[in-house]
């Protein structure tokens, strides 16, 4: 039976939509499997009224548009703290005040914003214990710091995990707008034990055995 041009266009659109949906399922399933049972699995937390595993940070309809933070369907209040920054005379570039990628971690870990400050709620439960970093970052690896390479090198050859182009090496340590941020070393959806010390996982993207994570960038 002859198909009209309009029917052909509709068929192509339906096929593309189905393919996109299938890819979304493939991509989202591993993240859900990794975060279940991790330290970021808040489904059973008393302060999580919905019991949803993703909603503490993300929401299907972007709440972040109200604060100008568009992307990742962000749902958690961000910190407005002013941080004390790491400094050293050996640095080629100085850290900036934490940018979005790091503030998405610090909004819980600096202790100024409640864990349950999502869905527009102010919240009343705050981070405690070893997970509480505070606003003094002078003793931590610098974040929101631009990375400098020798002239002529292409950052995308190493740090393209969020833009994995065919034929390029996909590094596990991504840059964010050309800067080292908290999620450059930490994967918030992953609690695989990469360290040799039992119970100390830190959601690292690479193992600390023989300083493997450090030598990825600091390979002198």
N, C-alpha and C positions, 0 to 999 in steps of 0.2 A: 504494500500500500504506500502510495506517495505521501511523504511528509512535507508540509509547507515550511518555508523558511522560519516562520514564527515558532512552529513546533520544534524545529531543529535547535533553535536558540534556547528554547525552554529546556530541551533535553540536555544540552551542554551545560546549562546553568545548574540543573539538578544534579548532574554527575559531579561537577566541581564542588557544589555544596556538600554532597555526601562524602567526597574525598577529604574536605576540610574537617568535617565532623569526625571522620574516622581518625585523622591525624591527631585531633584534639584529645580524643579518648586515649590514644596510644601515649601521648605526651603526659597527660594528667595522671594516668594510673601509676607510673613509677613514683611520682612525687607523693601521692597519697600513701603508697606502700612504705616509703622511706620515713615519712613524718609520724605514722602510726607508732605509738609506743615510745616516741622520742621525748626529749625534754620540752619540745614545743607542741606536744599533743595535750591540749587543754580540754579535751572533751569531757573529762570527769571533774574538772575544777569547779569548786562551789560558786565561783564568781562568773562562770560561763553559763548564762541562763539558757542559751540555745543548744548547748552541747555539740555545736558544730566544730569540726577540726580546723577549718580554714577561716571562719568568719572573724576570729579575733584579729586577724591581719587583713583579710581580703573579703570582698563582698561582690555579688554578681553585678550590682549596679553601682558604679563608681562614686563612693561617698567623697573621695578625694577632690572632686571638682569644687566642693565648697571652700576648700583651703588653697586651691590653686595647684594641688598635687595631683596631676593626671598621670595615670600609669599604674599597672599592677593591680588595678581595682582596689586601691588602698582604703582601709576601713578603720585604722587605728589612729588616735590622736598623736601628733608628732611633738617632740620636745622643743621648747623655745629657750632652752638653757644656753648660757654662754660658758664655753668649756676652756679649761686651762690646757694648753697644747704642749706636746712634746717639742723639745728644741735641742739642737746640737750644732756646734760650729762645723761639723763635718757634712751637714746636709747641703745638697745643691739647691733643693727647693724646700721651702718652709710649709708645714701643714697649714691648712685653712680651717676655719670653723667647720665642723662636720656638715657635709652635704647630704642630700636626700638619701642616698643608698646607705650611708652609715646611720643617719638619724632614724631610719626605719628599724634599726637594731637598738639604738640608744633610747628610743622612746619608751622602752621598758627597762633597759639595763642601766640607765643613769639614775633611776629612782625618782625622777621628777614628774613622771606621768604614770597613772595607775595602769595595772595590767588589764583591767576591765574597762578602760577608756576607749571603747569602740561602739559602733552603732550610734554615735552621737552622745553617749553617756559619759559623765565626768569620771566615774569609777572611784573605788575606795580601797582597792587591794594593790599593794606596791611590792616591787621586787625586794627580796631580802637575801642574806647569805652570800656565798661566793659569787653568785651570778650578778650581784649588785656592783657595777663598775663605778658609779658616781659620775661627777662632772670634771674630775681632775684626771686628765688623760696624759699627764707628763710621764707616767711610768709605763705606758703602753706603746706598742708599735704605732708610728704616726699614720694617721688616716687623713683622707681628703688631701692627699699630697700628690702632686703631679710627678710622674715617673720620667726620668731623663735617660735616654739612650744615646749611644754614639750616633752622629749624623749618618743618615742614609738607611737606617734600619726601619723596618715597617712593623709597628706594634701589632698590627692585625695578624702577622705571621705567628705570633705567640699567643696573644690574648684575644681570641675570637670566639670564646665559648658561647657568647650570646649572639654571635653572627657567624655561625659555622659554615663558611663558604667551602664548596668542594675544592679539594686540592691543597687546602691550607691546614697546617698543624693546629689541632684544637687543644689549647692548653687548659688545664683545670683551674687556673688562677686568672679570673677576668679583671680587666680594668673597667671603671665606670666613668665615662666621660674623660678618659685618659688619666684617671687617678686611682690610687690604691685606696680602697674603702674596706669596711668591716667584712662584707661578703666577698672580697677578693680572696680571703683565706678561709672564711667560714661559709658553709652551705646550710642555711637555716632550715631546710627541709630534710636534712640527712643526719642521722645519728649512728652511722656505721662506725664501729670501734676501730679507728685507724691507729690509735696509740697502743703501745705495748703495755701501758699501765691500765689494769682493769678498772672500769668505771670512769676513766678520764678520757672522754671522747672529743669534746669541744666542737663537734660538728665541723671538723677540718676537711678541706678539699684534698689535702695530700697528707701522707703520714709524716710524723715527726721522727721516725726511726732514722738515725744517722743524719738528722736535721734535713730530711728530704724536702720538706716544704720550704725551709729557709733558703736552701741552695738553689731552688728554682729561680729565684731572682738574684740572690747574693752569691753567685757562683764565682768566687775569686780564684 
